Amino acid sequence: MPRLSGNAGDDGDLTARARPYLELLPDAVLSHTTAARLHGMPLPALYRHESVLHLAREPAKPAARRRHIRGHRLALR
């Protein structure tokens, strides 16, 4: 299982931290506040340096369950 590298709250390495999980779950996408941060959307201070990565998968698949991951099931179209 890959580990998070560097400062868990540093947006500069957000893509690098997410990449190993997306390689393990190629049908998953970044979602929720993780996606918002990658797109540079303004977020409340509480979510700007969130250490958890949000990953979403289709409802027919189980939500991702790994350390530092919050899994979601979403209709992705």
Secondary structure, 3 states (H helix, E strand, C coil): CCCCCCCCCCHHHHHHHHHHHHHHCCCCEECHHHHHHHCCCCCCHHHHCCCCEEEEECCCCCCCCCCCEEEEECCCC
